[in-house]
């Protein structure tokens, strides 16, 4: 995202709103032609946590690069994310409204500032099909755990990560990150999810090849998701999209994709 000087300049023209959520923060929003263009946050300590900053970065990517109908679709998805409910004075009248959680409130504020209609109609519950891969994560700050889950249905003859979500005691903003990841995971064009993974993951050079700095929950979630794409040969470790070839053994007449490869990444 922009450096501190750029943020200070942008903040002068930004619309702001203080979110009284379970994890309080101030929303900054710049707009272009009546549409949200860039978001960022600050906590009471005057800065954003890494996970809050990365959620803002991913959301800003969608605001700037997606067509309006896709932006509306993703804001609707975020508006339906359930966290710890709270009441807040909603603009412009200050009428008290109950928000489903931090992520939902952010989405509704962006809808309010744009031409998109706001609706309280719940979206159809997402159906997680196929195998579900999961891993438990211990939060060192709270000593509580949450579970990262990735559904992997068989699509066109092979498993494919199709959605990611969290269960347990995770920071709410991570539910928003996973919702934005999931919104792109079912697309036949993997470039959108690849861009998001590259945005969250910070590569470091080592003698053994590409590694990633995993210094927050968002980067860890992205790293595990990349591992599942790598496991099923959709991407390599550098987040390059792989072309798929259905290789058939002349001896067995069976597909050898997914077998006898020494560079598979096992993350759990």
C-alpha positions as CSV (number, residue, x, y, z in Angstrom):
1,X,0.0,0.0,0.0
2,X,1.0,3.7,0.0
3,X,3.8,4.8,2.3
4,X,3.1,7.0,5.4
5,X,3.6,10.3,3.5
6,X,1.1,9.2,0.8
7,X,-1.4,8.1,3.4
8,X,-1.1,11.5,5.2
9,X,-1.8,13.3,2.0
10,X,-4.8,11.1,1.1
11,X,-6.2,11.4,4.6
12,X,-6.8,15.1,4.1
13,X,-9.4,14.3,1.4
14,X,-10.7,11.0,2.9
15,X,-14.1,10.3,4.3
16,X,-13.7,8.9,7.8
17,X,-15.8,6.9,10.2
18,X,-15.0,5.5,13.7
19,X,-16.2,1.9,14.0
20,X,-17.2,1.0,17.6
21,X,-16.7,-2.7,16.8
22,X,-15.3,-5.4,19.1
23,X,-11.9,-4.4,17.6
24,X,-12.4,-0.6,17.2
25,X,-10.8,1.2,14.3
26,X,-11.2,4.3,12.1
27,X,-12.1,3.7,8.5
28,X,-10.5,6.1,5.9
29,X,-12.1,6.1,2.4
30,X,-11.2,8.0,-0.7
31,X,-13.6,8.1,-3.6
32,X,-13.5,8.7,-7.4
33,X,-16.6,9.6,-9.4
34,X,-18.9,8.7,-6.5
35,X,-17.4,5.2,-6.0
36,X,-15.1,3.9,-3.3
37,X,-11.5,3.8,-4.5
38,X,-9.1,3.1,-1.6
39,X,-9.6,2.1,2.1
40,X,-7.3,1.9,5.0
41,X,-7.6,1.8,8.8
42,X,-6.1,3.1,12.0
43,X,-6.6,1.7,15.5
44,X,-6.7,3.7,18.7
45,X,-3.0,3.4,18.8
46,X,-2.7,5.4,15.6
47,X,-1.7,2.6,13.3
48,X,-3.3,-0.5,11.8
49,X,-2.5,-4.1,12.7
50,X,-0.8,-6.1,9.9
51,X,-4.0,-8.1,9.3
52,X,-6.2,-5.0,9.2
53,X,-3.8,-3.3,6.7
54,X,-3.7,-6.4,4.5
55,X,-7.5,-6.7,4.4
56,X,-7.6,-3.0,3.3
57,X,-5.0,-3.7,0.6
58,X,-7.0,-6.7,-0.8
59,X,-10.3,-4.8,-0.6
60,X,-8.7,-1.8,-2.4
61,X,-7.5,-4.1,-5.2
62,X,-11.1,-5.2,-5.8
63,X,-12.4,-1.6,-5.6
64,X,-9.9,-0.4,-8.2
65,X,-9.7,-3.3,-10.6
66,X,-13.1,-5.0,-10.6
67,X,-16.2,-3.9,-12.7
68,X,-18.9,-2.2,-10.6
69,X,-21.2,-5.3,-10.6
70,X,-18.3,-7.4,-9.3
71,X,-17.6,-4.8,-6.6
72,X,-21.2,-4.9,-5.5
73,X,-21.2,-8.7,-5.4
74,X,-18.1,-8.7,-3.2
75,X,-19.5,-6.0,-0.9
76,X,-22.7,-8.0,-0.5
77,X,-20.6,-11.0,0.4
78,X,-18.7,-9.0,3.0
79,X,-21.9,-7.5,4.4
80,X,-23.1,-11.0,5.2
81,X,-20.0,-12.0,7.2
82,X,-21.0,-12.6,10.8
83,X,-18.8,-11.6,13.7
84,X,-19.6,-10.0,17.1
85,X,-22.7,-7.9,16.7
86,X,-22.7,-4.3,17.9
87,X,-24.9,-1.2,17.6
88,X,-23.7,2.0,15.9
89,X,-25.0,5.3,14.7
90,X,-25.3,4.8,10.9
91,X,-24.8,7.8,8.5
92,X,-26.2,10.1,7.4
93,X,-28.9,10.4,10.1
94,X,-27.2,8.7,13.0
95,X,-29.9,6.2,13.3
96,X,-28.9,3.3,15.6
97,X,-28.4,0.1,13.6
98,X,-27.2,-3.3,14.7
99,X,-24.2,-4.5,12.7
100,X,-23.4,-8.2,12.2
101,X,-19.8,-7.5,13.0
102,X,-16.8,-5.5,12.0
103,X,-16.5,-6.8,8.4
104,X,-20.2,-6.4,7.7
105,X,-20.1,-2.8,9.0
106,X,-17.2,-1.9,6.8
107,X,-19.0,-3.3,3.7
108,X,-22.3,-1.4,4.6
109,X,-20.4,1.8,5.0
110,X,-18.8,1.4,1.6
111,X,-22.2,0.6,0.1
112,X,-23.6,3.7,1.7
113,X,-20.9,5.9,0.2
114,X,-21.5,4.4,-3.3
115,X,-24.5,3.9,-5.5
116,X,-24.9,0.3,-4.4
117,X,-28.1,-0.6,-2.7
118,X,-27.8,-2.0,0.9
119,X,-29.8,-5.1,1.8
120,X,-30.3,-7.1,4.9
121,X,-31.4,-10.1,2.9
122,X,-29.0,-12.9,3.8
123,X,-27.1,-14.5,1.0
124,X,-27.7,-18.2,0.3
125,X,-25.5,-20.1,2.7
126,X,-22.4,-21.3,0.8
127,X,-22.3,-25.0,0.2
128,X,-18.9,-26.5,0.9
129,X,-18.6,-29.5,-1.4
130,X,-15.9,-32.1,-1.8
131,X,-13.1,-32.9,0.6
132,X,-12.3,-30.3,3.3
133,X,-8.7,-29.8,4.3
134,X,-8.2,-28.1,7.6
135,X,-5.5,-27.1,10.1
136,X,-5.8,-25.7,13.6
137,X,-4.0,-22.4,14.6
138,X,-3.1,-21.2,18.1
139,X,-3.4,-17.5,18.6
140,X,-0.3,-16.6,20.7
141,X,-1.9,-13.4,22.0
142,X,-5.2,-15.0,23.3
143,X,-4.0,-18.6,23.7
144,X,-7.2,-19.6,21.8
145,X,-7.4,-21.6,18.6
146,X,-9.2,-21.3,15.3
147,X,-9.4,-23.6,12.3
148,X,-8.6,-22.8,8.7
149,X,-10.8,-24.8,6.3
150,X,-10.5,-25.2,2.6
151,X,-13.0,-27.1,0.4
152,X,-11.5,-29.0,-2.5
153,X,-14.2,-30.5,-4.8
154,X,-13.3,-32.4,-7.9
155,X,-13.6,-30.0,-10.9
156,X,-12.9,-31.2,-14.4
157,X,-11.3,-34.4,-13.1
158,X,-9.1,-33.1,-10.3
159,X,-9.3,-31.5,-6.9
160,X,-9.4,-27.7,-6.7
161,X,-9.5,-25.3,-3.8
162,X,-12.9,-23.6,-4.1
163,X,-13.4,-21.7,-0.8
164,X,-11.7,-20.9,2.4
165,X,-13.2,-20.0,5.8
166,X,-12.4,-19.9,9.5
167,X,-14.0,-21.4,12.5
168,X,-13.2,-20.7,16.1
169,X,-11.7,-17.7,17.9
170,X,-10.0,-15.7,15.1
171,X,-9.7,-12.0,14.6
172,X,-12.9,-10.9,12.8
173,X,-11.0,-9.1,10.0
174,X,-9.6,-12.5,8.9
175,X,-13.2,-13.6,8.0
176,X,-13.3,-10.7,5.6
177,X,-10.0,-11.7,4.0
178,X,-11.2,-15.2,3.5
179,X,-14.4,-14.0,2.0
180,X,-12.5,-11.9,-0.6
181,X,-10.2,-14.9,-1.3
182,X,-13.3,-17.2,-1.8
183,X,-15.0,-14.8,-4.1
184,X,-12.2,-15.4,-6.7
185,X,-11.4,-19.0,-6.0
186,X,-14.2,-20.5,-8.2
187,X,-13.3,-18.4,-11.2
188,X,-11.8,-20.4,-14.1
189,X,-9.3,-17.5,-14.3
190,X,-6.8,-18.1,-11.5
191,X,-5.1,-14.7,-12.1
192,X,-7.3,-12.9,-9.6
193,X,-6.6,-15.2,-6.7
194,X,-2.9,-15.3,-7.7
195,X,-2.7,-11.5,-7.5
196,X,-4.2,-11.6,-4.0
197,X,-1.8,-14.2,-2.8
198,X,1.2,-12.2,-4.2
199,X,-0.2,-9.1,-2.5
200,X,-0.4,-10.8,0.9
201,X,2.8,-12.9,0.8
202,X,6.2,-11.2,1.2
203,X,8.9,-13.3,-0.5
204,X,12.4,-13.6,0.9
205,X,15.4,-14.9,-0.9
206,X,17.2,-18.0,0.5
207,X,19.7,-20.5,-0.6
208,X,16.9,-23.1,-0.9
209,X,14.7,-21.0,-3.2
210,X,11.6,-18.9,-2.6
211,X,10.4,-18.6,1.0
212,X,7.8,-16.3,2.5
213,X,7.8,-14.1,5.6
214,X,5.0,-15.4,7.8
215,X,4.7,-12.7,10.4
216,X,0.9,-12.3,10.7
217,X,-2.2,-14.5,10.4
218,X,-3.1,-13.2,6.9
219,X,0.2,-14.3,5.4
220,X,0.0,-17.7,7.1
221,X,-3.5,-18.2,5.7
222,X,-2.4,-17.1,2.2
223,X,0.7,-19.4,2.5
224,X,-1.5,-22.5,3.3
225,X,-3.9,-21.7,0.5
226,X,-0.9,-21.4,-1.9
227,X,0.2,-24.8,-0.6
228,X,-3.1,-26.4,-1.6
229,X,-2.9,-24.8,-5.1
230,X,0.6,-26.2,-5.4
231,X,-0.4,-29.6,-4.1
232,X,-2.9,-29.9,-6.9
233,X,-0.6,-28.4,-9.6
234,X,-2.5,-25.2,-10.2
235,X,0.4,-22.9,-9.1
236,X,4.1,-23.2,-8.3
237,X,5.8,-21.9,-5.2
238,X,6.4,-18.5,-6.9
239,X,2.6,-18.2,-7.4
240,X,2.9,-18.7,-11.2
241,X,-0.2,-20.3,-12.7
242,X,0.7,-23.7,-14.2
243,X,-0.7,-25.1,-17.4
244,X,-2.4,-28.5,-16.9
245,X,-1.5,-31.4,-19.1
246,X,-3.3,-34.7,-18.7
247,X,-0.3,-37.1,-19.0
248,X,-1.1,-40.7,-19.6
249,X,1.3,-43.6,-18.9
250,X,1.6,-45.9,-21.9
251,X,1.9,-48.8,-19.5
252,X,-1.0,-48.2,-17.1
253,X,-3.2,-46.1,-19.3
254,X,-3.9,-44.0,-16.1
255,X,-3.3,-40.4,-15.5
256,X,0.0,-39.7,-13.7
257,X,-1.0,-36.1,-12.8
258,X,-0.7,-35.7,-9.0
259,X,1.7,-38.7,-8.7
260,X,5.5,-39.3,-8.7
261,X,6.4,-35.6,-8.3
262,X,9.1,-34.9,-5.9
263,X,8.4,-31.2,-5.5
264,X,5.0,-31.4,-3.9
265,X,4.6,-29.1,-0.9
266,X,3.0,-30.8,2.1
267,X,1.7,-28.2,4.6
268,X,-0.2,-30.5,6.9
